[in-house]
């Protein structure tokens, strides 16, 4: 029992270290999040709080002439049309020329095998170098076509184009869109099978297929010291899950039910990191006051390296004599409670995240969107129209002459106001 408690303590120490690292990235990224909120306010057509207070105090016009939204929509539409045409694929597979046989394309000499015998085709006819070249290339084209059909089928089932258009929207508004692929998706296939005569039974079968999903930019925390995702030492992704979803995770292979049970017993507020207040601000912009993530747990996913000893403590099958001191892993944790540890499933060691930026920022891993790029134009447009409206209001009001020595305004302010 003591050994078990000691192992759990080791795992929780590792989880606490990952949580501190995640909170550190939240703090560093706060400046970028503030810019995103200003971008979103501008895209929606709202002034920031300071400007609202200034206009309220002055009594001037509060009109917002939203030119940002139309520019952003135009950029998004143009990118979507160029990258994902509706009548064609934006990718394809073709065989590359094989250097060893490219010189045979015009050869009329008969082909000989290593034994000096003539190479024959399926019909028993002798093949020239040109015939052999064409046969090999035709076989390569057939295989490429078959692979293209299979990939196209998988992308269609994963709604690849729709997800990518959402990523393009994020890139145009915030400057950066994030896509996660490949991920494993469990689909339930339904099929009616005839049992006897007109009697049929419904057969259900689980089918695992590759999938793709858009990652909300607000819940994506890469290594903020990097300027490119390929340079990032680690990546964090945050999800908000309910108690019911955590209970379902406990029954899946690879998860630690005991750790999930401990996390569930604690209050969701105690398991949530700082930095999720953006949700309330976004909903406030949409005139919604209910926090949809209230009472939910923050489930973090870490993609990066872990020390060999930490992996052994987490129950991973690692050779203690292995010369590698660190391995690329995927860790799921809630607060300080690690609920799953896996080695990176990608044979290439790649991480499943890709970033698309509208305008690259060489000083940051995140890019710049349309609202940020046209911010000064939007301010000039608003200021000009407010001036027009304020002056129009003043010109239509009654004109008076007052003696300051005789009368005093009730509010003590001598400024003229519309009407």
GIQUI-V100729 format. One record per backbone hydrogen bond with DSSP energy under -0.5 kcal/mol. CO is the residue of the C=O (numbers start at 1). NH is the residue of the N-H. If there is no record, write none. Layout:
BEGIN
CO,NH / CO,NH
END
This chain:
BEGIN
1,5 / 2,6 / 3,7 / 4,8 / 5,9 / 6,10 / 7,11 / 8,12 / 9,13 / 10,14 / 11,15 / 12,16 / 13,17 / 14,18 / 15,19 / 16,20 / 17,21 / 18,22 / 19,23 / 20,24 / 21,25 / 22,26 / 23,27 / 24,28 / 25,29 / 27,30 / 28,31 / 29,33 / 30,34 / 31,35 / 32,36 / 33,37 / 34,38 / 35,39 / 36,40 / 37,41 / 38,42 / 39,43 / 40,44 / 41,45 / 41,46 / 48,52 / 49,53 / 50,54 / 51,55 / 52,56 / 53,57 / 54,58 / 55,59 / 55,60 / 64,66 / 65,67 / 67,71 / 68,72 / 69,73 / 70,74 / 71,75 / 72,76 / 73,77 / 74,78 / 75,79 / 76,80 / 77,81 / 78,82 / 79,83 / 80,84 / 85,88 / 97,99 / 98,101 / 98,102 / 99,103 / 101,104 / 102,105 / 104,107 / 107,130 / 109,129 / 111,119 / 113,116 / 117,113 / 119,127 / 121,124 / 125,121 / 127,111 / 128,132 / 129,133 / 130,134 / 131,135 / 132,136 / 133,137 / 134,138 / 135,139 / 136,140 / 137,141 / 138,142 / 139,143 / 140,144 / 141,145 / 142,146 / 143,147 / 144,148 / 145,149 / 146,150 / 147,151 / 148,152 / 149,153 / 150,154 / 151,155 / 152,156 / 153,157 / 154,158 / 155,160 / 156,159 / 159,163 / 160,164 / 161,165 / 162,166 / 163,167 / 164,168 / 165,169 / 166,170 / 167,171 / 168,172 / 169,173 / 170,174 / 170,175 / 170,176 / 171,175 / 172,370 / 172,371 / 175,358 / 177,356 / 178,215 / 179,181 / 179,354 / 180,213 / 183,185 / 183,211 / 185,187 / 185,209 / 187,189 / 187,207 / 189,205 / 191,193 / 191,203 / 193,201 / 196,199 / 199,195 / 199,196 / 201,193 / 201,203 / 203,191 / 205,189 / 207,187 / 207,209 / 209,185 / 211,182 / 211,183 / 213,180 / 214,216 / 215,178 / 216,219 / 217,220 / 219,221 / 219,238 / 221,236 / 222,224 / 223,226 / 228,231 / 228,232 / 229,232 / 234,223 / 235,303 / 236,221 / 237,301 / 239,241 / 239,299 / 241,297 / 242,246 / 243,247 / 244,248 / 245,249 / 246,250 / 247,251 / 248,251 / 249,252 / 252,255 / 254,341 / 255,257 / 256,260 / 257,261 / 258,262 / 259,263 / 260,264 / 261,265 / 262,266 / 267,270 / 267,271 / 268,271 / 268,272 / 271,335 / 273,276 / 276,279 / 277,281 / 278,282 / 279,283 / 280,284 / 281,285 / 282,286 / 283,288 / 284,287 / 290,292 / 291,294 / 293,296 / 297,241 / 297,299 / 298,300 / 299,239 / 300,333 / 301,237 / 302,304 / 302,331 / 303,235 / 304,329 / 306,327 / 307,311 / 308,312 / 309,313 / 310,314 / 311,316 / 312,315 / 316,318 / 318,320 / 319,322 / 325,308 / 327,306 / 328,344 / 329,304 / 330,342 / 331,302 / 332,339 / 332,340 / 333,300 / 334,337 / 336,338 / 337,334 / 339,256 / 340,332 / 342,330 / 346,349 / 352,181 / 354,179 / 356,177 / 359,368 / 360,362 / 361,364 / 368,359 / 369,373 / 370,374 / 372,375 / 374,378 / 375,379 / 376,380 / 377,381 / 378,382 / 379,383 / 380,384 / 381,385 / 382,386 / 383,387 / 384,388 / 385,389 / 386,390 / 387,391 / 388,392 / 389,393 / 390,394 / 391,395 / 392,396 / 393,397 / 393,419 / 394,397 / 402,404 / 403,406 / 403,407 / 409,412
END
